[in-house]
Amino acid sequence: MKKLVIHILIAILCSGYGFIDQSDSLLIKLKQSTSDSNKVKLLAKLGFEYAFIHLDSSRQFSEQAIHLADEINFNRGKADALNSLAISYDIEGNHEVAITYFLMALDIYQSLKAKDGMARIYNNCGMVYQSLGDTTKSLDFHKRSLQIEKELGDSLGIAYSMTQVAALHLQMKDYKRSLPLYLSALNLLQSQNDIQGLAYAHWGLGELYMEMGEYKLAHKHAKEAFSYFENEENKKGMSETSLIVGKTYLYENQIIQAEEYLLKAFALSQDLGTQNVTLECLLNLTELYKSLNNYEAALSYHEEYSTLKDQIRKSEMTSNIKEIESNYNFELQQQEIALLNKQNAYQTIIRNIAIGVLLVIACLLLLLYWAYLSKAKTMEVLADKNEEIMRKNEIIEKEKQNALIAAKAKADFLSVMSHEIRTPMNVVIGSIHLLLEDKPKPHQIETLNMLKFSAENLLTLLNDILDLNKLESGKLQLESTSFDINMLVRGIRDGFGEEAKKKGIELKLDIDKDVPQQLVGDPGRLSQVLNNLLSNSIKFTETGMVKLSIQTIKKDSKKVKLKFTVEDTGIGIEPEKQRIIFDKFIQVDSETTRKHSGTGLGLSITKHILKLFGSEIKLKSKPGKGSKFSFKLKFATELITEKDYS
């Protein structure tokens, strides 16, 4: 479903443009133009069109337009150029930079009350958040775009926005809201005879009716979409809609028709290199030939499916790494530009870093104080209202709703501020590393190391706050993927090996022989839990050992239940402190905090993650004799593929 939304958005961006011919025409007009405002408009359009042809050229045109617009105070032209610049970063996959430029353009459009520009930016922001996987924010921006299109009376714009909103509701499985939007969009598009829009509206209805189990309506609309795409020689659309028709025939057990369309979709997707469509075709062809008892063909397609799935996983990992490198390179370039503009580099940067760290700390303290006051005020209001509960039920309900709104506002504020503070902190840490590598004077090294230590600790705190906020707001979802448990825990042990060695502590690992090597679950969150527990054990253990053990409790052919235990010979925890140790920002006592530092969030985060797993953590400890943390988790031992339940 996500693919349909992206295709619709790209279709809107690209509609009406023949990029190469149009770009050549604009370049000629630019050379002939004598008006600065007209040059800004032409440069902004060139920035937009080259975003789909050559990213570097796109950014050069957009940046020239922005500089010229600033010189002549042409705000509308500047906003158009910022929009083109943002699109180039979004196409590159640098979504965080793209959203920054989109919002800068939105501020200008709003100040000018330019509704057409606002509608465009809301639409583009919806695209970015769709790419980031945030369907809720994407839907919010597209709804804003639709509202403005209605105010402007742009029938075609309304139809496209309705199609986007309908597609997002379908992705969220909200069929009751999706269907009327699709049908309204279809009527508008038919009245406008917009072929491209009709193709995507029929495609969406095909997807929707298939999800609803209305297979005849599904392949009716999918066939309509296919015919439009075929007339336009749009092979991507033909491939996607052929897949829908094939699947609906397969659900209705019309095997011959299903085979025809699935093979057609498979051939088209292979020509285009659209791996996700090819993957789905292979899976459905496997099921089709299994139903015909043609196990040789079914096995062949399933083997091809498994091979391609592994390739996609590796490709996604490579893509993620490249995106991280791209973000890092962008930040590094900004740091280098800032450093080159400073004549007195050492003293000026050190002073600025110190001020920046103090400001971040002050902001964080104010944030925590505000959260405390907000919670205290809410609790006070609720306590007062409880005295009147028998005679003022309506007032109490109203206050309860206010409390929920305040809690949501706090969670949203924490999320935004953690993200916003983390960005300058990365710049601070990067700048400190550059200064340390640039041969500072001996008396400056101690100051820089102190700043580096403080900044890295503060960044750790920010990450913990962000994780905890996601957990408490229910935004964190567990993954389900295959992983090697032996490789995972040995990697964690090796990661703490050097720290344990420095303290003279023995770090042990004990895994039952009957623990399956391959498990299905969320290895990332399991790693986070074990890292938190081992980090605490090593931190609070001065002599002796820290041990991680994994035992099999229950096991069958498809599932296994394991017990994880982390024990140490450290300082231990007093009985009266054991019941609060998993609360936020709690450590055993103030002396522990001073000696070992830490945020007091690790065990709270661990508790919340295990709750997502459907588990809870147990603690046994005696002061001076060490502590033992344990929890139990269930894992599948093989991946479960999708099956036809119709």
C-alpha positions in Angstrom: 0.0 0.0 0.0 2.9 2.4 0.8 4.1 1.9 -2.8 0.7 3.2 -4.1 0.9 6.4 -2.0 4.5 7.1 -3.2 3.5 6.5 -6.9 0.5 8.9 -6.6 2.7 11.6 -5.0 5.4 11.2 -7.7 2.7 11.4 -10.4 1.5 14.7 -9.0 5.0 16.1 -8.9 5.8 15.0 -12.4 2.5 15.6 -14.1 2.7 17.9 -17.1 6.5 18.0 -17.3 8.7 16.6 -20.0 11.9 17.2 -18.1 14.6 17.4 -20.7 12.6 19.4 -23.3 11.1 21.7 -20.6 14.5 22.3 -19.0 16.1 23.2 -22.3 13.3 25.7 -22.9 13.7 27.2 -19.4 17.5 27.6 -19.9 16.9 29.6 -23.1 14.4 31.8 -21.4 16.8 32.4 -18.5 19.6 33.6 -20.8 17.1 36.0 -22.5 15.5 37.3 -19.3 16.3 40.9 -18.1 14.0 40.9 -15.1 15.5 39.7 -11.7 12.2 38.5 -10.4 11.6 36.5 -13.6 15.1 35.0 -13.3 14.3 33.8 -9.7 11.1 32.1 -11.0 13.0 30.4 -13.9 15.9 29.3 -11.6 13.4 27.8 -9.1 11.6 25.9 -11.9 15.0 24.6 -13.2 15.8 23.5 -9.6 12.6 21.5 -9.5 13.0 19.8 -12.9 16.7 19.0 -12.4 15.8 17.3 -9.1 14.6 14.4 -11.3 17.6 14.5 -13.6 20.8 15.7 -11.9 20.8 16.6 -8.1 23.9 18.8 -8.1 22.6 21.0 -10.9 19.2 21.1 -9.2 20.7 22.5 -6.0 22.9 25.0 -7.8 19.8 26.4 -9.6 17.8 26.5 -6.4 20.6 28.2 -4.3 21.1 30.8 -7.1 17.4 31.5 -7.0 17.5 31.9 -3.1 20.4 34.3 -3.2 19.0 36.5 -5.9 15.5 36.5 -4.2 17.2 37.7 -1.0 19.0 40.5 -2.9 15.7 41.8 -4.5 13.5 40.9 -1.5 11.3 38.6 -3.6 9.9 36.3 -0.9 7.5 34.3 -3.1 10.4 33.3 -5.4 12.6 32.4 -2.4 9.8 30.1 -1.1 9.5 28.4 -4.5 13.3 27.9 -4.6 13.3 26.4 -1.1 10.6 24.0 -2.1 12.7 22.8 -5.1 15.8 22.5 -2.9 13.9 20.4 -0.4 12.6 18.1 -3.2 16.2 17.4 -4.3 17.2 16.3 -0.8 14.0 14.2 -0.5 14.7 12.4 -3.8 18.2 11.7 -2.5 16.8 10.1 0.6 18.1 12.9 3.0 14.6 13.4 4.5 15.6 15.4 7.6 17.3 18.1 5.6 14.3 18.0 3.1 11.7 18.7 5.9 13.8 21.6 7.2 13.7 23.4 3.8 10.0 22.5 3.3 9.2 24.1 6.7 11.3 27.2 5.8 9.3 27.6 2.6 6.0 27.1 4.5 6.8 30.0 6.9 7.2 32.3 3.9 4.0 31.1 2.1 2.1 31.5 5.4 3.4 35.1 5.8 2.3 35.8 2.2 -1.0 34.0 2.7 -0.2 32.1 -0.5 -2.6 29.2 -0.2 -1.5 27.4 -3.4 2.1 27.3 -2.0 0.9 26.2 1.4 -1.1 23.3 -0.2 2.0 22.3 -2.1 4.2 22.2 1.0 1.7 20.3 3.1 1.5 17.8 0.3 5.3 17.5 0.1 5.7 17.2 3.8 3.2 14.4 3.7 5.4 12.7 1.2 8.5 13.0 3.4 6.8 11.6 6.5 5.4 8.8 4.3 9.0 8.0 3.3 10.0 8.1 6.9 7.2 5.6 7.8 5.3 8.1 10.0 1.8 7.5 8.5 0.0 9.6 11.2 2.0 12.8 10.4 1.8 12.1 6.7 -2.0 11.8 6.9 -2.2 15.1 8.9 -0.2 17.0 6.3 -2.3 15.6 3.4 -5.5 16.5 5.2 -4.3 20.1 5.5 -3.4 20.1 1.8 -6.9 18.8 0.9 -8.6 21.5 3.0 -6.7 24.3 1.2 -7.5 22.7 -2.2 -11.2 22.8 -1.3 -10.9 26.5 -0.3 -9.2 27.2 -3.6 -11.9 25.2 -5.5 -9.2 23.3 -7.5 -11.2 20.2 -8.6 -8.2 18.3 -9.9 -6.1 19.2 -6.8 -9.0 18.1 -4.6 -9.2 14.8 -6.5 -5.5 14.0 -6.1 -5.5 15.0 -2.4 -8.5 12.8 -1.8 -6.7 9.9 -3.5 -3.7 10.4 -1.3 -5.7 10.6 2.0 -7.8 7.6 0.9 -4.6 5.6 0.2 -3.2 6.5 3.7 -6.5 5.4 5.3 -6.2 2.1 3.4 -2.7 1.7 4.6 -4.0 2.1 8.2 -6.8 -0.4 7.3 -9.5 2.2 8.0 -11.6 1.0 5.1 -14.8 2.9 6.1 -13.0 6.3 5.6 -10.9 5.2 2.6 -13.8 4.0 0.4 -15.9 7.2 0.2 -12.8 9.3 -0.5 -11.8 7.0 -3.4 -15.3 7.1 -4.9 -15.5 10.9 -4.6 -12.0 11.3 -6.1 -13.0 8.9 -9.0 -16.1 11.0 -9.8 -14.1 14.2 -9.9 -11.4 12.7 -12.1 -14.0 11.3 -14.5 -15.5 14.8 -14.8 -12.0 16.2 -15.5 -11.1 13.2 -17.8 -7.7 13.0 -16.0 -6.3 9.7 -17.3 -3.4 9.5 -14.9 -5.5 10.3 -11.9 -8.1 7.8 -12.9 -5.5 5.1 -13.2 -4.3 5.6 -9.6 -7.8 5.9 -8.2 -8.9 2.6 -9.8 -5.6 1.0 -8.6 -6.4 2.2 -5.0 -10.0 0.8 -5.2 -8.6 -2.5 -6.4 -6.3 -2.6 -3.4 -9.2 -1.6 -1.1 -11.7 -4.1 -2.3 -9.1 -6.9 -2.2 -8.5 -6.1 1.5 -12.2 -6.1 2.1 -12.7 -9.5 0.4 -14.7 -8.0 -2.5 -12.7 -9.8 -5.1 -15.0 -9.2 -8.1 -14.9 -5.5 -7.5 -11.2 -5.6 -6.8 -10.2 -7.1 -10.1 -12.8 -5.0 -12.0 -11.1 -1.8 -10.8 -7.6 -3.3 -11.1 -8.3 -4.2 -14.7 -9.6 -0.6 -15.3 -6.3 0.7 -13.9 -4.3 -1.8 -16.0 -6.0 -0.6 -19.2 -5.1 3.1 -18.4 -1.5 2.2 -17.6 -1.3 0.1 -20.7 -2.4 3.0 -22.9 0.2 5.2 -21.3 2.8 2.4 -21.5 3.3 2.7 -17.8 4.9 -0.6 -17.0 5.2 0.0 -13.3 1.4 0.6 -13.0 0.7 -2.5 -15.3 2.9 -4.6 -13.1 1.2 -3.6 -9.8 -2.3 -3.9 -11.1 -1.7 -7.2 -12.8 -0.5 -8.5 -9.4 -3.8 -7.3 -7.8 -5.9 -9.1 -10.5 -3.9 -12.2 -10.2 -4.2 -12.3 -6.4 -8.0 -11.8 -6.5 -8.4 -14.6 -9.0 -6.2 -16.8 -6.8 -8.4 -16.0 -3.7 -11.5 -17.0 -5.8 -9.7 -20.2 -6.8 -9.8 -19.3 -10.5 -6.4 -20.7 -11.1 -6.0 -20.3 -14.9 -6.8 -16.6 -14.8 -4.7 -16.1 -11.7 -1.7 -17.8 -13.3 -2.0 -15.5 -16.4 -2.0 -12.3 -14.5 0.6 -13.3 -11.9 3.0 -14.4 -14.6 2.4 -11.1 -16.5 3.1 -9.1 -13.3 6.2 -11.2 -12.6 7.6 -10.6 -16.1 7.0 -6.8 -16.0 8.5 -6.5 -12.5 11.6 -8.4 -13.6 12.0 -6.0 -16.6 11.6 -3.0 -14.3 13.7 -4.4 -11.5 11.0 -3.7 -8.9 12.1 -6.2 -6.4 9.1 -5.9 -3.9 6.6 -6.6 -6.7 8.7 -9.5 -7.9 8.9 -10.9 -4.4 5.1 -10.8 -3.9 4.6 -12.4 -7.4 7.0 -15.3 -6.4 5.1 -15.8 -3.1 1.7 -16.0 -4.8 3.0 -18.2 -7.7 4.4 -20.6 -5.0 0.9 -20.8 -3.4 -0.8 -21.2 -6.8 1.4 -24.2 -7.9 1.0 -25.8 -4.5 -2.8 -25.7 -5.0 -2.2 -27.5 -8.3 0.0 -30.1 -6.6 2.8 -29.0 -8.9 5.4 -29.1 -6.1 8.4 -28.9 -8.4 7.3 -25.5 -9.8 6.2 -24.3 -6.3 9.6 -25.2 -4.9 11.4 -23.5 -7.7 9.5 -20.2 -7.2 9.9 -20.5 -3.4 13.6 -20.9 -3.7 13.7 -17.8 -6.0 11.6 -16.0 -3.4 14.0 -16.8 -0.6 17.1 -15.8 -2.6 15.5 -12.4 -3.6 14.3 -11.7 -0.1 17.9 -12.2 1.2 19.2 -9.8 -1.5 16.6 -7.1 -0.5 17.6 -7.4 3.1 21.2 -6.9 2.3 20.3 -4.0 -0.1 18.2 -2.3 2.7 21.1 -2.6 5.1 23.5 -1.0 2.6 21.0 1.7 1.9 20.6 2.5 5.6 24.4 2.7 5.9 24.6 5.1 2.9 21.9 7.3 4.4 23.7 7.5 7.7 27.0 8.4 5.9 25.2 11.0 3.8 23.8 12.7 6.9 27.1 12.6 8.6 28.9 14.1 5.5 26.3 16.9 5.4 26.9 17.8 9.1 30.7 17.5 8.6 30.6 20.0 5.7 28.6 22.5 7.8 31.2 22.1 10.6 34.1 22.7 8.2 32.5 25.8 6.8 31.9 27.2 10.3 35.5 26.5 11.2 36.9 28.2 8.1 35.0 31.3 8.9 36.7 31.7 12.3 40.0 33.5 12.5 40.7 32.8 16.2 39.6 29.1 16.0 40.7 27.6 19.3 39.5 30.3 21.8 36.3 31.2 19.9 35.2 27.6 19.3 36.0 26.5 22.9 34.0 29.4 24.3 31.1 28.7 21.9 31.2 25.0 22.8 31.1 25.8 26.5 28.2 28.1 26.0 26.4 25.6 23.9 26.8 22.8 26.5 25.6 25.1 29.3 22.6 26.1 27.2 21.7 22.5 26.4 22.0 21.6 30.1 19.9 24.6 31.0 17.2 23.6 28.4 17.1 20.0 29.7 16.8 21.1 33.3 14.0 23.5 32.4 12.3 20.7 30.4 12.5 18.4 33.4 11.3 21.1 35.8 8.4 22.0 33.4 7.4 18.3 33.2 7.6 18.0 37.0 5.4 21.1 37.5 3.0 19.9 34.9 2.6 16.6 36.6 2.4 18.1 40.0 -0.3 20.6 38.9 -2.3 17.9 37.2 -2.2 15.7 40.3 -3.2 18.6 42.6 -6.2 19.3 40.4 -7.3 15.7 40.4 -6.8 15.4 44.2 -9.1 18.5 44.7 -11.7 17.2 42.4 -11.8 13.8 44.1 -13.4 15.4 47.2 -16.4 16.5 45.1 -16.7 13.3 43.0 -20.2 12.4 44.1 -21.8 15.7 43.0 -19.5 16.9 40.2 -19.0 13.9 37.9 -19.1 16.1 34.8 -16.4 18.4 36.1 -14.1 15.5 37.0 -14.5 14.0 33.5 -13.5 17.3 32.0 -10.4 17.5 34.2 -9.5 14.0 33.3 -9.5 14.9 29.6 -7.4 17.9 30.4 -4.9 15.7 32.1 -4.7 13.4 29.1 -4.1 16.3 26.8 -1.4 17.7 29.0 0.3 14.2 29.2 0.2 14.0 25.4 1.6 17.5 25.1 4.4 16.6 27.4 5.2 13.4 25.5 5.2 15.3 22.2 7.3 18.1 23.7 9.9 15.6 25.1 10.1 13.9 21.7 10.6 17.1 19.7 13.0 18.6 22.2 15.1 15.4 22.4 15.4 15.4 18.7 16.2 19.1 18.4 18.7 19.0 21.2 20.5 15.9 19.9 21.3 17.6 16.6 23.4 20.5 18.1 25.0 18.0 20.5 26.3 16.0 17.6 27.8 19.2 16.2 29.3 19.9 19.6 30.9 16.5 19.9 32.1 16.5 16.3 33.7 20.0 16.8 35.5 18.7 19.9 36.9 15.7 18.0 38.2 18.1 15.3 39.9 20.3 17.8 41.5 17.3 19.6 42.8 16.1 16.2 44.2 19.6 15.3 47.1 19.5 17.8 45.7 21.9 20.5 48.0 23.4 23.1 48.7 21.3 26.1 46.7 23.5 28.5 43.7 23.2 26.2 43.6 19.3 26.0 42.2 18.9 29.6 39.4 21.4 28.9 38.6 19.7 25.6 38.5 16.2 27.2 36.3 17.5 30.0 33.9 19.0 27.4 34.0 15.8 25.3 33.1 13.7 28.4 30.2 16.0 29.4 28.8 16.2 25.9 28.9 12.5 25.3 27.2 11.8 28.7 24.5 14.4 27.8 23.9 12.8 24.4 23.5 9.4 26.1 20.9 11.0 28.5 19.0 12.5 25.5 18.9 9.1 23.7 17.6 7.4 26.9 14.9 10.1 27.3 13.9 9.7 23.7 13.7 5.8 24.0 11.7 6.1 27.3 9.3 8.6 25.7 8.7 6.3 22.7 8.0 3.4 25.1 5.7 5.3 27.3 3.7 6.8 24.4 3.3 3.3 22.8 5.2 4.4 19.6 7.8 1.7 19.8 6.9 -1.5 18.0 8.8 -4.8 18.2 10.3 -6.3 15.0 10.1 -10.0 14.0 13.2 -11.2 12.2 15.5 -14.2 12.2 18.8 -13.8 14.1 21.6 -15.9 15.5 21.3 -15.9 19.4 24.9 -17.1 19.8 26.4 -14.5 17.6 24.2 -11.8 19.3 25.2 -12.5 22.9 28.9 -13.2 22.1 29.0 -9.8 20.3 27.5 -8.2 23.4 30.0 -10.0 25.7 33.0 -8.9 23.5 31.8 -5.3 23.5 32.1 -5.2 27.3 35.3 -7.3 27.4 37.7 -4.4 27.5 35.8 -2.6 30.2 35.7 -5.7 32.4 39.4 -6.4 31.8 40.3 -2.9 32.9 38.5 -3.4 36.2 39.9 -6.9 36.7 36.5 -8.5 36.5 35.8 -12.0 35.0 33.1 -11.8 32.3 31.4 -15.2 31.9 28.9 -16.4 29.2 26.9 -19.7 29.8 24.4 -20.9 27.1 22.6 -24.2 27.4 23.5 -26.6 24.6 19.8 -27.1 23.6 19.2 -23.4 23.0 18.3 -23.1 19.2 20.9 -21.1 17.3 18.3 -19.4 15.0 15.4 -17.5 16.7 12.7 -15.2 15.4 12.1 -12.0 17.3 13.5 -8.4 17.8 17.3 -8.8 18.2 17.8 -5.0 18.5 15.6 -4.6 21.6 16.9 -7.8 23.1 20.4 -6.4 22.7 19.4 -3.1 24.4 18.0 -5.0 27.4 21.2 -7.2 27.8 23.5 -4.2 27.2 21.7 -2.2 30.0 21.9 -5.1 32.5 25.5 -6.0 31.7 26.6 -2.3 31.8 25.0 -1.9 35.2 26.6 -5.1 36.6 30.1 -4.1 35.4 29.6 -0.5 36.6 28.7 -1.6 40.2 31.1 -4.6 40.5 34.7 -3.9 41.6 35.9 -7.5 42.1 34.8 -11.0 41.2 32.7 -11.7 38.2 29.7 -10.8 36.0 27.9 -13.7 34.3 25.3 -13.8 31.5 23.5 -17.2 31.2 20.7 -18.5 28.9 18.6 -21.5 29.8 15.9 -23.4 27.9 12.7 -23.6 29.9 10.3 -25.1 27.3 10.8 -26.1 23.7 9.0 -27.6 20.8 9.4 -27.8 17.0 8.3 -24.2 16.4 8.7 -22.3 19.7 11.1 -22.0 22.6 11.0 -20.2 26.0 14.3 -19.0 27.3 15.4 -17.6 30.7 18.1 -14.9 30.6 20.0 -14.2 33.8 22.6 -11.5 34.5 24.3 -11.9 37.9 27.3 -10.1 39.5 29.3 -10.0 42.7 28.9 -6.2 43.0 27.7 -3.8 45.7 24.1 -5.3 45.8 20.9 -3.4 46.5 19.1 -3.0 49.8 15.7 -4.6 50.1 13.8 -1.3 50.6 15.4 0.1 47.4 14.7 -2.9 45.2 11.0 -1.9 44.6 12.0 1.6 43.2 15.1 0.7 41.3 13.1 0.4 38.0 11.5 3.8 38.3 12.7 6.7 36.1 15.8 8.7 37.1 16.3 6.5 40.2 19.7 5.2 41.5 20.4 3.4 44.7 21.6 6.5 46.6 23.2 9.8 46.0 26.8 8.4 46.6 26.2 5.8 43.9 25.2 8.6 41.5 28.3 10.6 42.3 30.7 7.7 42.1 29.3 5.8 39.0 27.3 8.5 37.2 24.4 7.5 34.9 20.9 8.7 34.1 18.9 6.3 36.2 16.9 5.5 33.0 18.5 2.2 31.9 16.5 -0.2 34.2 13.3 1.8 33.5 13.8 1.4 29.7 14.6 -2.3 30.2 11.4 -2.8 32.2 9.3 -1.1 29.5 10.9 -3.1 26.6 10.3 -6.4 28.4 6.7 -5.4 28.9 6.4 -5.1 25.1 7.8 -8.7 24.9 5.1 -9.8 27.4 7.7 -10.4 30.1 8.8 -8.9 33.4 12.2 -8.6 35.1 13.0 -10.3 38.4 15.6 -9.1 40.9 17.4 -10.9 43.7 20.0 -9.0 45.6 21.8 -8.7 49.0 23.9 -5.6 49.9 27.6 -6.4 49.5 27.0 -9.9 47.9 25.8 -8.9 44.4 22.6 -8.9 42.3 20.8 -11.3 40.0 18.5 -9.9 37.3 16.4 -12.5 35.2 13.6 -12.5 32.7 11.9 -15.0 30.4 11.1 -14.6 26.7 9.3 -16.7 24.1 10.7 -16.9 20.5 9.6 -18.7 17.3 12.3 -20.9 15.8 11.2 -20.5 12.2 9.6 -17.7 10.1 5.9 -18.1 9.4 5.0 -17.1 5.8 1.6 -15.5 4.7 -1.1 -18.0 3.8 -4.5 -17.7 2.1 -7.2 -17.8 4.7 -10.1 -16.9 2.4 
